[in-house]
Amino acid sequence: MTAQPTETAGPRSSKGARTRTRLLEAAKEIFEENGFLSARISDIAERAGLSHGSFYHYFESKEQIFREVAALVDDQLGAPLAEVVLAPSSDLSPHERLREAVRRHFEAYRAEARIMGLIEQVSRYDDEVDALMLSRHRQYAEQMAESIRQLQRRNLADKSLDPAIAAAAIGALTARFAELWLVQGAVDTSMDEAVEQVSTMLVNIMGIPKTAAPRRR
């Protein structure tokens, strides 16, 4: 099962889109403050400056708006993969790309730590949230696996690695480490040290040379 955010029937004008965005922003704040179970649609509508009934022009339920909030936050955390690791015009070496992507990912995770903790919590008992996040993680893993294959073809990564398994392991390592560190507080480290240690581990895992690639002129 693959869950995707769905829109209910409602205004599709620019004003309607802005109102929908206000509801998503308000919902994120209410979820962070009250948790998922205690959050109320009336509180979300009030925070957005709307009536309780207006909420249903845009969303069917509290569960649906939570799934869309989760998807938006996940987009922010996944952005470094496309913007740094997979960027075709980058002149950074593979090692530098990984380090920069890890930094951006951790910085985004730190900024969204409260809602990420809640998303992880809800995904453990809500099948649709779990399916949504799993489908997105699989998408990221497939993109990372293709990046590893390209590096292997250029002799810049260990050819004995299975790209799919390596990509899944890398995703699990970065996601779980970020949760332990930035949500649960189980790891005591600075941003610079975390970035350096994790990026070094990833480079070693993939067998990527640490020398910088020649700069384009």
C-alpha positions, 0 to 999 in steps of 0.5 A, a space after each residue: 500500500 502506498 499512501 499519498 497526500 490527497 486533496 478534498 474538493 474545495 477552492 482551487 483559486 490562488 486564494 484557496 491555495 493560500 488558505 490551504 497553506 495557512 491551514 497546513 502551517 497552523 496544523 503543524 504548530 498545533 501538532 507540535 504544541 499538543 501532539 497528534 492525539 490532543 490536537 483538535 480541528 477547531 484549534 487548527 482552524 482557529 490558529 489559521 483564522 478560519 471557522 471550524 466548518 471551513 476546515 472541511 473545504 480543504 481536508 477531510 480529517 485531522 489524519 489527512 492534514 497530518 499526513 500532508 504536514 508529514 509529507 511537506 516536512 519530509 520534502 524539506 529533509 529529502 531536498 539535499 539528495 536532489 539539490 546536492 548529491 544528484 545535482 548534475 551541474 555540481 563541481 564538488 567531488 563525491 566526498 564533498 557532495 556527501 558532506 554538504 548533503 549530510 550537513 543540510 539534512 541534519 540542519 533541516 532535521 534539527 529545525 523540524 525536530 519536534 514535528 519529526 519526533 511526532 511523525 516517527 511516533 504516529 507512524 508506529 500506529 497509523 498505517 497510512 502515515 507509515 506507508 506514506 513515509 516508507 514509500 518516500 524512503 524507498 523513492 530516496 533509496 532508489 535515487 541514491 542507489 542510482 547515484 552509487 551505480 554511476 559512481 561505480 561506473 566511474 570507478 569512484 565507489 566500491 564495485 563489490 557493493 550492491 547499490 540497493 542494499 548500500 542505499 538502504 543502509 545509508 538511509 537507515 543510518 542517517 535517519 536513525 542517527 538524526 532521530 537519536 541525536 536531535 529528537 531523543 537527545 541520546 547522542 551528545 555532539 555538535 553539528 560540525 562533529 556529527 557531519 564530519 563523522 557521518 560523512 566520513 563513515 558514508 565515504 568509507 562505506 562506499 569506498 569513495 576517494 577523499 581527494 577532491 575532483 578537479 574544478 570546472 573552468 
